[in-house]
């Protein structure tokens, strides 16, 4: 595929998800770098929405929004979800590779990337009795994302609908376990660091 075709391919995927995700997995038409770019663009548009959405629909203090932290948080969430899904589907004979899962997530975010910035702009001009328009636009993009993600996971792993739902449920369980283990390790590292600091301080004072 040419660079132009690769850039336009996510638009084909969101309009023909079954065929599009099949070709991502079996014909190498996906691009991990483009998927990561879409994840970044979603993180940016999400943060801009939280910072600049009109006061009618935005209940968050814009001064409390840290765009860098939110973008990094979205990347971490994607990596953790992809890791959890890959670990579960490996046990359930799924055919998708880790990079395929990342590609599915990134491409599925395209509707939200397209919608969030215009919705943010529109929100600054709507009246208090018109916020339902804003919420409808945002909600539709999120629902479309969930549908695309579900189809993508189903297609790349060659699962049926029921097995896909079961896999996603187990994915969230695995995700919680991964987060618990990470927090446990961080707590252990912190305790070891504090212990070493106390030992060092004790040696300095005795010296």
C-alpha positions as CSV (number, residue, x, y, z in Angstrom):
1,X,0.0,0.0,0.0
2,X,1.1,3.5,-0.7
3,X,1.4,6.1,2.1
4,X,-1.8,7.8,1.0
5,X,-3.7,4.5,1.0
6,X,-2.5,3.7,4.5
7,X,-3.5,7.2,5.7
8,X,-7.0,6.8,4.2
9,X,-7.4,3.1,5.2
10,X,-8.9,3.8,8.7
11,X,-11.7,5.6,7.0
12,X,-12.4,2.5,5.0
13,X,-12.2,0.4,8.2
14,X,-14.9,2.5,10.0
15,X,-17.2,2.2,7.1
16,X,-16.5,-1.5,6.3
17,X,-15.3,-2.8,9.7
18,X,-15.6,-6.6,9.0
19,X,-13.7,-6.4,5.7
20,X,-11.4,-3.7,7.0
21,X,-10.3,-5.5,10.1
22,X,-10.0,-8.8,8.3
23,X,-7.5,-7.2,5.9
24,X,-5.6,-5.6,8.8
25,X,-5.1,-9.1,10.2
26,X,-4.6,-11.3,7.1
27,X,-3.3,-8.9,4.5
28,X,-1.1,-6.6,6.5
29,X,-3.1,-3.4,5.6
30,X,-2.9,-2.0,9.1
31,X,-0.3,0.4,10.4
32,X,0.7,0.4,14.1
33,X,2.4,3.8,13.8
34,X,-0.9,5.3,12.3
35,X,-2.9,3.6,15.1
36,X,-0.6,5.2,17.7
37,X,-1.0,8.5,16.0
38,X,-4.8,8.2,16.1
39,X,-4.6,7.3,19.8
40,X,-2.5,10.4,20.4
41,X,-5.0,12.5,18.4
42,X,-7.8,11.1,20.5
43,X,-6.0,11.9,23.7
44,X,-5.4,15.4,22.4
45,X,-9.0,16.0,21.3
46,X,-10.3,14.5,24.6
47,X,-8.1,16.8,26.6
48,X,-9.0,19.9,24.5
49,X,-12.7,19.0,25.0
50,X,-12.2,18.9,28.8
51,X,-10.3,22.2,28.7
52,X,-12.3,24.3,26.1
53,X,-15.8,22.9,26.0
54,X,-18.5,25.5,26.8
55,X,-19.5,26.1,30.4
56,X,-23.0,24.8,29.6
57,X,-21.7,21.3,29.2
58,X,-18.3,21.5,30.9
59,X,-18.3,21.0,34.7
60,X,-14.5,20.7,35.0
61,X,-12.2,23.6,35.9
62,X,-10.0,24.0,32.8
63,X,-7.1,25.0,35.1
64,X,-7.1,21.5,36.5
65,X,-6.7,19.8,33.1
66,X,-3.2,18.5,32.4
67,X,-3.1,17.6,28.7
68,X,0.2,15.7,28.9
69,X,-0.9,13.6,31.9
70,X,-4.2,12.8,30.2
71,X,-2.6,11.8,26.9
72,X,0.0,9.6,28.7
73,X,-2.9,8.1,30.7
74,X,-4.8,7.2,27.6
75,X,-1.7,5.6,26.1
76,X,-1.1,3.6,29.3
77,X,-4.8,2.5,29.3
78,X,-4.5,1.3,25.7
79,X,-1.3,-0.6,26.3
80,X,-2.7,-2.3,29.5
81,X,-5.9,-3.2,27.6
82,X,-4.0,-4.6,24.7
83,X,-1.7,-6.6,27.0
84,X,-4.6,-8.0,29.0
85,X,-6.6,-8.9,25.8
86,X,-3.5,-10.5,24.2
87,X,-2.8,-12.6,27.3
88,X,-6.4,-13.8,27.5
89,X,-6.8,-14.5,23.8
90,X,-3.5,-16.5,23.6
91,X,-5.0,-18.9,26.2
92,X,-8.3,-19.1,24.1
93,X,-6.6,-19.7,20.8
94,X,-7.1,-16.2,19.4
95,X,-5.4,-15.4,16.1
96,X,-4.7,-11.7,16.7
97,X,-1.2,-10.5,17.5
98,X,-0.4,-7.7,19.9
99,X,0.1,-5.2,17.1
100,X,-3.2,-6.1,15.6
101,X,-5.0,-5.3,18.9
102,X,-3.2,-1.9,19.1
103,X,-4.2,-1.3,15.5
104,X,-7.9,-2.2,16.2
105,X,-8.0,0.2,19.2
106,X,-6.4,3.0,17.3
107,X,-8.5,2.7,14.2
108,X,-11.7,2.3,16.3
109,X,-10.9,5.7,17.9
110,X,-11.2,7.5,14.6
111,X,-14.9,8.5,15.0
112,X,-14.1,10.1,18.3
113,X,-11.1,11.9,16.8
114,X,-13.4,13.3,14.1
115,X,-16.2,14.3,16.4
116,X,-14.6,15.6,19.6
117,X,-13.0,18.8,18.3
118,X,-16.1,20.0,16.3
119,X,-18.3,19.1,19.3
120,X,-16.1,21.2,21.5
121,X,-16.4,24.1,19.1
122,X,-20.2,23.7,18.9
123,X,-20.5,23.5,22.7
124,X,-19.2,27.1,23.0
125,X,-22.3,28.4,21.1
126,X,-25.1,26.3,22.5
127,X,-27.7,27.6,25.0
128,X,-28.5,25.8,28.3
129,X,-31.5,24.1,26.7
130,X,-29.6,22.8,23.7
131,X,-26.9,20.7,25.4
132,X,-28.7,17.5,24.4
133,X,-27.3,18.1,20.9
134,X,-23.7,18.1,22.2
135,X,-24.3,15.0,24.4
136,X,-25.9,13.2,21.4
137,X,-22.9,13.9,19.1
138,X,-20.4,12.8,21.8
139,X,-22.4,9.7,22.8
140,X,-22.8,8.5,19.2
141,X,-19.1,8.7,18.6
142,X,-18.4,6.7,21.7
143,X,-21.0,4.1,20.9
144,X,-19.5,3.8,17.4
145,X,-16.1,3.3,18.9
146,X,-17.4,0.5,21.2
147,X,-19.0,-1.2,18.2
148,X,-15.9,-1.0,16.1
149,X,-13.7,-2.3,18.9
150,X,-16.1,-5.2,19.4
151,X,-16.1,-6.1,15.7
152,X,-12.3,-5.6,15.5
153,X,-11.5,-7.9,18.4
154,X,-14.0,-10.5,17.0
155,X,-12.5,-10.4,13.5
156,X,-8.7,-10.4,14.3
157,X,-9.1,-13.3,16.8
158,X,-11.6,-15.1,14.5
159,X,-14.1,-15.5,17.4
160,X,-17.8,-15.6,17.4
161,X,-19.9,-12.8,19.0
162,X,-20.5,-14.7,22.3
163,X,-16.8,-15.7,22.7
164,X,-15.8,-12.2,22.0
165,X,-18.0,-10.9,24.8
166,X,-16.6,-13.5,27.1
167,X,-13.1,-12.6,26.1
168,X,-13.7,-8.9,26.8
169,X,-15.1,-9.7,30.2
170,X,-12.0,-11.8,31.0
171,X,-9.8,-9.0,29.5
172,X,-11.2,-6.6,32.1
173,X,-10.5,-9.1,34.9
174,X,-7.0,-9.6,33.6
175,X,-6.6,-5.8,33.4
176,X,-7.5,-5.4,37.1
177,X,-5.0,-8.1,38.0
178,X,-2.3,-6.4,36.0
179,X,-3.0,-3.0,37.7
180,X,-3.1,-4.7,41.1
181,X,0.3,-6.4,40.4
182,X,1.8,-3.1,39.2
183,X,0.6,-1.2,42.3
184,X,1.9,-4.0,44.5
185,X,5.3,-3.8,42.8
186,X,5.4,0.0,43.1
187,X,4.5,-0.3,46.8
188,X,7.3,-2.9,47.3
189,X,9.8,-0.7,45.5
190,X,8.8,2.3,47.5
191,X,9.2,0.3,50.8
192,X,12.7,-0.9,49.7
193,X,13.7,2.6,48.8
194,X,12.5,4.0,52.1
195,X,14.4,1.2,53.9
196,X,17.6,1.9,52.0
197,X,17.2,5.6,52.8
198,X,16.8,4.9,56.5
199,X,19.9,2.6,56.5
200,X,21.9,5.3,54.7
201,X,20.7,8.0,57.1
202,X,21.6,5.8,60.0
203,X,25.1,5.1,58.7
204,X,25.7,8.8,58.1
205,X,24.6,9.7,61.6
206,X,26.8,7.1,63.2
207,X,29.8,8.0,61.0
